[in-house]
């Protein structure tokens, strides 16, 4: 089982672009397989949100209610930065909120990033949870699931067809030429993020893989739901071409982390993407500590 890292950048003055470059280099040198970067175009103070964050008990977002502490860089641009200082490390979005972006513009940006990284990018996508963010971007939050499905298909059409065409409710085009084609045949793998039944069904129908977020649930019955969804579409988590990825927000000790890794590997997870506390002032020390805990560091 591969081990990746998920982390935000731009959320404090210390975690700037030079810091990110150093972080990416250290992540590769310590043997992590990938670096996963979140997306939100805009945030709001916590007292503004009516939408419920899906991974806390009361639905409150986990960031502080202060305008200067809720911010991150654009993940696609960060991947391009990191590609210039690494040679083996893969990158992924954790996750890009696809239905709130223009489909063809996203196809163009991700195709370009695929070239910049030399095929080292995984296209992690999700539907998002914040109606406030959709509204600020001028996109309807209603029926975003249908929009999501169409955008996945439309992006693939633009990547794979010489004169691309797609006719949907939310996106429609014909005779579209998007060149050059991606370095990765068919385009970067589309990993469908989300732990809801709808997200699992979408991964089974349309995804090259699934990316869950193991926040607070029993993993085995949860993965059984994914297996059932895949079986209904004649697919399996054991297929070589289905990428089973799992994010793990972890706040425990390094010594306890091994049990989580062993459970994920036993249940067939192909890559565990761990989000852990890494202090800006002690980046090298903390990264090595976690790499040691996960059996990576030399």
Rosetta blueprint (number, residue, H / E / L):
1 X L
2 X E
3 X E
4 X E
5 X E
6 X E
7 X L
8 X L
9 X L
10 X L
11 X L
12 X L
13 X L
14 X L
15 X L
16 X L
17 X H
18 X H
19 X H
20 X H
21 X H
22 X H
23 X H
24 X H
25 X H
26 X H
27 X H
28 X H
29 X H
30 X L
31 X L
32 X L
33 X L
34 X E
35 X E
36 X E
37 X E
38 X L
39 X L
40 X L
41 X L
42 X L
43 X L
44 X L
45 X L
46 X H
47 X H
48 X H
49 X L
50 X L
51 X L
52 X L
53 X L
54 X L
55 X L
56 X L
57 X L
58 X L
59 X L
60 X L
61 X L
62 X L
63 X L
64 X L
65 X L
66 X L
67 X H
68 X H
69 X H
70 X L
71 X L
72 X L
73 X L
74 X L
75 X H
76 X H
77 X H
78 X H
79 X H
80 X H
81 X H
82 X H
83 X H
84 X L
85 X L
86 X L
87 X L
88 X L
89 X L
90 X E
91 X E
92 X E
93 X E
94 X L
95 X L
96 X E
97 X E
98 X H
99 X H
100 X H
101 X L
102 X L
103 X H
104 X H
105 X H
106 X H
107 X H
108 X H
109 X H
110 X H
111 X H
112 X H
113 X H
114 X H
115 X H
116 X H
117 X L
118 X L
119 X L
120 X L
121 X E
122 X E
123 X E
124 X E
125 X E
126 X E
127 X L
128 X L
129 X L
130 X L
131 X H
132 X H
133 X H
134 X H
135 X H
136 X H
137 X L
138 X L
139 X L
140 X L
141 X L
142 X L
143 X L
144 X H
145 X H
146 X H
147 X H
148 X H
149 X H
150 X H
151 X H
152 X H
153 X H
154 X H
155 X H
156 X H
157 X H
158 X H
159 X H
160 X H
161 X L
162 X L
163 X L
164 X E
165 X E
166 X E
167 X E
168 X L
169 X L
170 X L
171 X L
172 X E
173 X E
174 X E
175 X E
176 X E
177 X L
178 X L
179 X L
180 X L
181 X L
182 X L
183 X L
184 X L
185 X L
186 X L
187 X L
188 X L
189 X L
190 X E
191 X E
192 X E
193 X E
194 X L
195 X L
196 X L
197 X H
198 X H
199 X H
200 X H
201 X H
202 X H
203 X H
204 X H
205 X H
206 X H
207 X L
208 X L
209 X E
210 X E
211 X E
212 X E
213 X E
214 X L
215 X L
216 X L
217 X L
218 X L
219 X H
220 X H
221 X H
222 X H
223 X H
224 X H
225 X H
226 X H
227 X H
228 X H
229 X H
230 X H
231 X H
232 X L
233 X L
234 X L
235 X L
236 X L
237 X L
238 X L
239 X L
240 X L
241 X L
242 X L
243 X E
244 X E
245 X E
246 X E
247 X E
248 X E
249 X E
250 X L
251 X L
252 X L
253 X L
254 X H
255 X H
256 X H
257 X H
258 X H
259 X H
260 X H
261 X H
262 X H
263 X H
264 X H
265 X H
266 X H
267 X L
268 X L
269 X L
270 X L
271 X E
272 X E
273 X E
274 X E
275 X E
276 X L
277 X L
278 X L
279 X L
280 X H
281 X H
282 X H
283 X H
284 X H
285 X H
286 X H
287 X H
288 X H
289 X H
290 X H
291 X H
292 X H
293 X H
294 X L
295 X L
296 X L
297 X L
298 X L
